Amino acid sequence: MPMSRIVVSIVAVIVVSAAHAQPQSPPDFSGVYRPINAFGAAGGGRGARAGGAPAPAPGQPLPPPTRTAPLSDGSQGRAPTAPQLTPQYLAKWQAMSKSRVAGSSESDNTAKCLPPGMPAMMNMAYGMEVMQTKDKITFFSELNDALRRVYLDGRKPTPAILDDPTYAGYSTGHWEGDTLIVETVALRDNTYIEGFTPHSDKMTIRERIRFIEPGILEDRITVSDPVALVKPWETVKTYRRMTGPPEDQLREFACAEGIEHAK
């Protein structure tokens, strides 16, 4: 083979290898999403909301937070797929169930206009907007205008942050290929894992978020709590990205105002 062809071949191999070595840009999650399987409801539009009750049509006012629904008060026991609680926390759940069956909303944070907390926030009731930059991803939920941020710039929670837990917690993340890995700590212990399953202040959450097909986002959630849970609890949520108005528009959720009007 002539020397010129050998040189050209070597250069071509180097160029191809360099192209493959370039890191791929992470996917862009930006957009407004509606739940596909939140609360067991099918679909992905405004009809998929807590308790399976139909949500208002676009342009119509959002209803105030509902009090405890009969099917979610624990009167039928715990579902086989619910987090497995230690005896101490199972007793707490049973006490709350008795209160809810009696009609109390004391353990219903949504009815008190409090943020849903994590991981309940990722049920995306009513929908959620994802805003993404290089160093941060922000999740904004239509329900109670809840907000969480995932920092991607390598920062870690400081002792001051760990000593000041919040409803959304403190989330940091990194990319593994096309999958966003998120770790959440510093969570308040007056929120619930799902439904009204209690947890301790030792709870942490790990998520693997990725597109499983164009426009369909999947969040694999693992909840760990050495005090409240017999073993880590896992769930998978999927969401559909909306492509245009009015479904890609979130409305303000004036929770306290809604409760006042409902009286």
JOCORSUL-V833470 format. One line per field, one symbol per residue. ss: DSSP state (@ for helix, = for strand, . for the rest). phi: phi as a letter, one per 40 degrees, with the letter a starting at -180 (. if undefined). burial: # if it has 9 or more other C-alpha atoms within 8 Angstrom, else .. Layout:
ss->???
phi->???
burial->???
This chain:
ss->..@@@@@@@@@@@@@@@@@@@.........=====..@@@.........@@@.................@@@............=.@@@@@@@@@@@@@@@........@@@.......@@@@....=====...======.@@@.=====.......@@@@...=...=======..=======.=................==========..=========....=...=========.............@@@@@@@@.
phi->.ddccccccccccccccccccccccccccdibbbccbcfgcchiccccbdggcccccdgcccccdccdcdcbcgcbgccdccdcccdcccccccccccccccgcbdcbccccgcccgbcddccfdghabbbbbcbabbbbcccffcbabbcbcgcbccdccccbcbccgbbbaacbgcbcbbbbbfbccbbbcafbccaccccbbbbbbaccadgbbbbcbbbbacccbcadbbabbbbbccbaccccbcbcbcccccccccc
burial->.....#........................#########.#.#######..#..##........#..#...####.........##..##.###.######..##..####.#.#######.##########...#################........##..###########..############.###..#####..#########....###########.##..##...######....##.#..#.#..##....
